[in-house]
Amino acid sequence: MPLRHKERHPIKSIGWLRAAVLGANDGIVSTSSLVLGVAAAQATHGSILIAGVAGLVAGAMSMATGEYVSVHSQADTERAALDQERAELEADVKGEQRELTLIYMGRGLDASLAKTVAEQLMAHDALGAHARDELGISKTLSARPLQAALASACSFAAGAALPLLVVAFCPGANLIPVVAGASLLFLGFLGGLAAYVGDANVARGVMRVTFWSAVAMGVTTGTGALLGTTLTG
């Protein structure tokens, strides 16, 4: 029996990692920026908390809706491409075999070996071979709208809950610096974790996410302070 050699490559984590990091990062940045902007406008502690909870719910629903629509569109495109490929296989199986042979030749196989590989793969699963090697569609990477929507909503909500917990237990006088500092710590940890799992540079990942998040929070806080002064002045 041939032994299976299993290797762990960071690229295999990219799909779920990207979705989880983007969702949680958006949740922290959006919610912390929102509460900082409202706090800078001199709102009450209760109003700040309500605004943060509303932002969490709205953001999670927005993420889920956007992800569902986007991934569903991808799934529809994949389905249409597979239907077309199925029809082409029924109409001209020899021509499709030649097409697959040329693909393998383009990847470095000689003509005779490429033809043999194409014949054997098509004998086993013709549509699967063309879906994978011609269209770039595989079971691992195929679109799953509901799964993507749920994952995005949950990751956003999990991230958004962190600054909200800080707001809930933080005195009003110190709310802005404490929320900003805690959120940047959360984001730095998240960026470092993502870089570590992906075998990327951890320091660069931490600096990138904290810098741009600090910019977003600063702009929102400044806007809230300006509006608070203008509307109450």
N, C-alpha and C positions, 0 to 999 in steps of 0.2 A: 504494500500500500504506500503510495507516495506521501511524503511528509509535507504538511502545509506550513510554509514559513510566514508567520504573521509579523508585520512591522507596524509600529505606531508612528504615523506621520502627523505633524501639526496641521497640515492642510485639511485633514479629515474633521477637525474641530471648527473650521472656519464658518460653516453654515450656521450651526446653532449658536456658536459664539458671537457671530456678527449680530444676529437677531437679538440675543439676550443683552449684549452690551449696549446696542443702540436703544433698545427699549428702556432699560434701566437708566442709562445715561440721560435720555430724554426726560424720563420721569423726575430725576433729581434736578436737572437744570431747569426744566419748565416750572416745576412746583416751587423750588427755592427762589427762582427769579420772580415768580408771581407773588409769593408772600413778602419778599423783600420790597417789591414795588409798592404793594399795598401798605406795608408797614412804614415805608418812607413817606407815604401820603398822609401819615398821622391817623391811620385807622385804629379802631379799638382792637384789643387782643382777640375778642370773639369774632370780629369781622375778618381779621386776618386768617383765623383758623377756618372759618366758613369758606373764604375764598380759596384757601389751599385744598380743602376737601372737594370743592366744586371743580377745581383744576385737575385734581387726580381723576375724578370720575369722567370729566369731559375728555381729558387727554387719553385715558385708557380706551374709551369708546371710539375716539378719533383714530387711534392707532389700530384698533381692531378692524374698524370699517375700512380704513385705507389699505391695510394689509390684505384683507379679504378680497376687496375689489381688484387690487393689483395682482395678487397671486391667482385669483380666479381667471383673470384675463390671460395670464400666462398658461393656466391649465387649458383654457379654450384654444389657445394658439397651438399648444402641444397636441391636443386632440385632433385638431384640423390637419396638422402636419402628418400625424400617424394615419389618419383616414386617407390622405392623399398618397402616402407611401404604400399603404395596403392596396390601393387601387392600381398603383404602378406595378407592384409585384404580381398582381393577377393578370395585368395586361402584357407584361414583358419581363418575365423572370430572368431570362438570359441577359437582357440589357441591364437589369439591376445587379446581376452578378458581376458583370463587367465593371459597373460603376463602383462596386465595393472593392473589386480587385485593384482598380486605379487608386482608390483611397489608401489601401495598404501598401501599394507601391510608393505612393507619395510619403509614406511614413518610414520607408527604408527597406521593405522586403523586395526580393527579386521577383520577377514576373511569375515564375512557376510556383514559388512558395505563396505569393499573394493570391494566386488563383486557387490553390489548394485550401488556403485558410478561408477564403470567401465561400468556396463550395461547402466546406464542412460546417461553417457557422450558419450558412443559410439552410443547410439540411437540418440543423438542430433547431434554429429559430430565426427564420428569415426576417421577420418584422423587427424582432429584438435586435438583430445585428445591424440593420439599417438605422433603427432608432438611435442606437448607441453611437455608431461610428460615422453615420452620415448626418444625423440631425442633432447629435449631442444630448439625447434624452435617455435617462436611465431611471430605474426604480428609486435609486438612492436620492437623485436630484429632482425627481418629478415634483410638480407643484401640488401642495396640499393646502387649500384655502382656509378651511376651518382650523386646522392645526396651527397655521401661521398666524391667524387672527387671534386665537386664544393665547399663543405664546407671546405675541406682542403686547396684548392687553395686560397679561399677568406681569411681564417684566417691567412695563411702564408703571403699573400700580405699585409693584414692590419698590422700585426706585423712588417714586413720589412719596411713599409712606415714610421714608427716612427723614427728610426735612420736616414733614408734618409732625412726627414724634418730637422733634426738637422744639418746634413751635409750641406744642401742647404743654411742654414742661419748662419752657423758658420764660423768665420774667419779661414784661414788655420793654423795660428800659434797655436791656441788653440783647433784645431779640435780633436786631440786624447783624451785629458782628458775630454772634453765636451761630445763627443759622448759616451765614455765609461761610464761616470757618468750618463748621461741621459738614456742610455740603461739599466743600472742596476736599475735605478729608475723605468723604465717601467716594467722591469722583476719582480722587487719586488712587484709592485702593482698587476701585473698579478698573481703572485704566491699567494699573500695574498687574492685576490679576489676568486681564485679557491678554496683555503682552506676554506674561509668563506662560500661560496655557498655549499660546500660539508660538512660543519660542522666539519672540521678538525682543527688542531692547526695552527692558522694564522702565528704566529712567526716562527714556524718550516717550514712552506711552503715558507715564504719569504726568510729565510736563505738558504734553500736548493737550490732554483732556482738562487739566486744571487751568491752564492759561486761557483757553477759549471759553471755558465755563465761567471763569472770573470776569472775562470781558462781558459775557451775556448778563451776568448778575449785576455788574456795574452799570451797564446801560439801562437795565430795567429799574434799578434802584434810583438812578438819576432821573429817569422819566417820571417815576412815582413821586419823587420829591418835588420836581418842577410842577407837576399837575396839582399836587397837594397845596403848594404855595399859591398857585394861580387861582385855583377854585375856592380856596378859603380866605384869600387875601382881600 
